[in-house]
Amino acid sequence: MPSLAAFPCSSLTEKRLMINKDYILRIAERFGKELAILLHLRERSQFEEALIHMDDLYLNSLGLTIGFVNSISEEVLLTLISTLGAMDSEKCLWVALLLKTEGDIYDDQGKSDEAYYRYVKSLYFSIEVVLHTTNLDGLTILNEIEDMLNILEEYELPLKTKNQLFRYYERLGNYDKAEDALFDIAEMKNDNFNMLASGTTFYERLLSKSNADLAAGNFSREEAKEGLSELQRKYE
């Protein structure tokens, strides 16, 4: 797996989400010194020292250890870093940054399996921010997500990540990619994901849109009708 350069990375109301869009810049300003230390340690191949420093960052910023973060699911971790039941976007991206940086450290050592799991977990938190942000204009994390997807392209992603991508692509208005993700999951017929129900409502949403909106998402009304019929046949 090729190396990733470390990217410099809450909102309780929609209004804050709309105003404070560039979370990455804010986090870079707050933790720039710590990120510089991590980069310096990586450049000197002081990997153990870098992981120890990351553990301190987790403890100081989130009250969690690096081992604990990696031992629990994304869903549990998301709950732990939420504020009064509302997702904290800045904490989400801070966790995404730390996980990605940890993945880079393992990647530097040629430990692709360890890097993969950190990258996938990092991707989860980055996408969650997009799914919960009202206005995506100028949100720089979109570029980071696409870079991460390019790196992970050669790997099989977990089903829950594919399901997340299905919602992510629809959120971006990339309806053709959303459909690809939908059928990728549907082919596996996994009981944990009822893609017949999710897919049906997806196509219903598309069919309620104008032809111009569908065309902007590389899609058409005919494709939506055909996709819905094909999905229903798969679950007959």
N, C-alpha and C positions, 0 to 999 in steps of 0.2 A: 504494500500500500504506500503510495507516495506521501511525502510529508505535507502537512498543512502549516502555513504561517499562522501564528497566534493572532486571532482577530480581536481588536480592542472592543470589547463590548464596552408607589405601586398603586398600580392604579386601582382605586376603589370606585371610580365612576367613569362613565363613558366620556364625560367632558375632559377628565385628565388624560384619558387615552388619546383623545384627539389633539390635545395641546402638546403633550410630551411624547413626541414620536421617536426622537433620536436617542433611544436608550443606550446605544452602544457608545456614543460620545460621552454621555453622562457618566457611565461606568468607567470609561477610560480616564476621565478627569479625576474620578474618585480613587481609582486603584492603579493609576498609571505607574507609580513607583514599584508596587508589588509585581505588576506585569513585566516591568523592565527587569526586575530581579530574576523572575522565572525565565525570561528569554536569555539573560546572561548565563544562568546556570545550564540551560539547554545547550547554548553555544559552546560551553566548556565541558559538555558531556557529564556534568555533575547531576545525574538523573535522580539518585537517591535524595540528594539535597533539595532538588526541585520538588520532589513529591512531599518531602517534609515541610517545605515552605507552603505548598498548596494546602496541606493539612491544617497549618496555622491559619491560612486565609479562610478556609471553611469554618473553622472554629470561631474566629473573630467576627466574621460577617454573618454566619448563619447559625452558629452554635452546634454544628454537626461535624463529625469527623469524615475524612475522605473514605475510610473503610465503610462507614455506615451508609454514606451516599451511594456507594457502589453496590451495596448489599440489598437495597430495597428497590421496589419497582418505581417506575416514573410516576405512576398515579399516586402512590403513597408519598413520594417526595414532593410532588406538586401540592398535595394537601398540607404538608408540613410547612412549606414556605409561603402559603397563602395567608392573607390577612383578613380575619373575620369572615372567612368563607369566600372572599373575593381574590381572584388571581392577582399576584403581585408581579407585574411585567418586568420590573427592573431586577428583582430577585431571580426570576425565570431566566433572564439573559445572563445574569452573573453566574448562575449554575451552569448554563449552556457553555459559557466561556471557560469555566474551570474544567468541565468535563472534556471539552475539546482540547484544551491545553494539556490535560493529562493524557488524552489520546495521542497528541503530538509527541509527548515524552516517550510513550511506549513505541510509537512509530519510529522515532529516532533510534531506538534499540533493536528494531527489526521484529518487535513483538506484535505482529499484525492482529492476532486474535484479541489481545487486550485492548489494542487501539480501536478495533472495530466496535466493541461494546461501548466504549466511551463515546465514540462518534455518533452511534445510533441514539444513545441517551441524550447527547447534546442536541441532536437534530429534533428530538421530541420537544424539548423545552423551547427551542427557537420557533417551531411551528405553532406551538400553543400560543405564543405571543401574537403571531399573525392572526390566528383564529379568533382572538379576543380583542383585536384592535379595530376600532371603527373606521379610521381613515388610514389607508395604506400609502398615501402619497408621500414619497421621500423617505420611506422606512427602509433604512439601509440594511436591515437584517435580511431582507429578501435576497440580496446578492450573496450573503453568507450562506443562506439555505441552499441556493442553487449550486454554489461551490461545493458544499458538503454532499449534495446529491450526486454531483459529478464524481467525487472521490469514492462514494459508496456504490457507484453504478455497477461495478463488477461483482458485487456481493448480493446475496439474497437477503432482503429485508424482512424483519419479523412481520407477521400479519397485522399486528396492531399499528405498526408504523405505516404499512400500506393503507390501512383504513384511515389513518391520520392524513396521509397524502391525498386520499380521495377527497376529503373535506377541504384540504389546503388548496388543491387545484380549483375546486369549485369556487372557493373564496376569492381566488385571484381572477376568476372568469376564464380559466383555461379549461373549457368544457371537454375538449377532446382528450386531454391528459386525465381529467377526472374520470371519464368513461373508461380509459385504459386501466386505471387503478381499480375501478369498480369490478371490471371483468377479471382482472388479475386475482382478486380475492374470491370472486364468485366461482372461479374454476376450481378452487380448493375445497369448496363446499364445507367450510368450517362452521360448526354449530355456534361458535362464539360470536360470529358476525352474521347477522341476518341481512344479507345483502339484497334479498328480494324486497324487503320492506324499505331499506335505505335507498336502493336503486330506483324503486318505483316512485318514491317521493322526489328523488333527484330528477327523474325524467318529467315528472309533473311540474316541477319548478321550471325546468327548461321550456316546456311547452307553453308556459304562461308568459314567456318572454317574447319580445319582438324579434322578427327575422334579423334585424340589424344587430341586436344584442347577441344573438346566437352566432352570427357571422363573425363578430368581433372575438368570439371564443373559439373560432375554428370549428364551428358546428352548424347544423341546420335542423329545421323542424322535421325533415324526413329522417335524418339520422337519429333524432330523439325517439321518433315513433318506432323505427326499426330496432333500436337498442332496447327499448322497453319490451318489445315482443320477444327478442332473443333472450333477454334476462328471464322473462316469465317461462319460456320454454326450458331453460336450464333447470328451473326449480319445479317443473311438473313431475 
